[in-house]
Amino acid sequence: MKSDNKENPLKFYAKYSSLALQMIVIIVGGAFGGKALDAKLKMEFPAFTVGLTILSVVIAIIYGMRGLFKDK
């Protein structure tokens, strides 16, 4: 029999791969949103692309850290 304190390896990989996928979606969404804003406002320098990409990376890191240290 399996012991109760061991977690299923498949569940372990699914949890962390879904967390990584969600972080990627946050970052890509911020980058595409910034690019769309720059195109709509016809900006010469891609300020929204740079700003929203950096902001979305910070948000994704915070989200990832909360997911890693969350109790089951």
C-alpha positions as CSV (number, residue, x, y, z in Angstrom):
1,M,0.0,0.0,0.0
2,K,1.0,3.6,-0.5
3,S,1.7,5.7,2.4
4,D,-0.6,8.7,3.0
5,N,2.2,11.3,3.2
6,K,3.5,10.7,-0.3
7,E,1.8,12.7,-3.1
8,N,1.1,11.2,-6.5
9,P,3.9,12.2,-8.9
10,L,1.5,12.9,-11.7
11,K,-0.4,15.3,-9.4
12,F,2.9,17.0,-8.5
13,Y,3.9,17.6,-12.1
14,A,0.4,18.7,-13.1
15,K,0.3,21.3,-10.3
16,Y,3.6,22.9,-11.2
17,S,3.2,22.7,-14.9
18,S,-0.2,24.4,-14.7
19,L,1.4,27.1,-12.5
20,A,4.1,27.7,-15.1
21,L,1.5,27.8,-17.9
22,Q,-0.5,30.4,-16.0
23,M,2.6,32.5,-15.4
24,I,3.4,32.4,-19.2
25,V,-0.2,33.4,-20.1
26,I,0.1,36.4,-17.7
27,I,3.3,37.6,-19.2
28,V,2.2,37.1,-22.9
29,G,-1.1,38.8,-22.2
30,G,0.7,41.8,-20.8
31,A,3.1,42.0,-23.8
32,F,0.3,41.7,-26.3
33,G,-1.9,44.2,-24.4
34,G,0.9,46.7,-24.4
35,K,1.6,46.2,-28.1
36,A,-2.1,46.7,-28.9
37,L,-2.2,49.9,-26.9
38,D,1.0,51.2,-28.6
39,A,-0.5,50.4,-32.0
40,K,-3.9,52.0,-31.1
41,L,-2.3,55.2,-29.8
42,K,0.4,55.2,-32.7
43,M,3.2,55.7,-30.2
44,E,6.7,56.1,-31.6
45,F,8.4,54.4,-28.6
46,P,6.7,51.2,-27.4
47,A,6.2,52.5,-23.8
48,F,3.1,50.5,-23.1
49,T,4.7,47.3,-24.4
50,V,7.7,47.7,-22.2
51,G,5.7,48.9,-19.2
52,L,3.0,46.3,-19.3
53,T,5.5,43.5,-20.0
54,I,7.6,44.4,-16.9
55,L,4.4,44.8,-14.8
56,S,3.1,41.4,-16.0
57,V,6.5,39.7,-15.2
58,V,6.3,41.1,-11.6
59,I,2.7,40.0,-11.3
60,A,3.5,36.5,-12.6
61,I,6.4,36.2,-10.2
62,I,4.2,37.2,-7.2
63,Y,1.5,34.8,-8.5
64,G,4.0,32.0,-8.8
65,M,5.5,32.5,-5.4
66,R,2.0,32.5,-3.8
67,G,1.3,29.2,-5.7
68,L,4.6,27.6,-4.6
69,F,4.2,28.4,-0.9
70,K,0.5,27.8,-0.6
71,D,-0.5,25.0,1.6
72,K,-2.2,22.2,-0.3
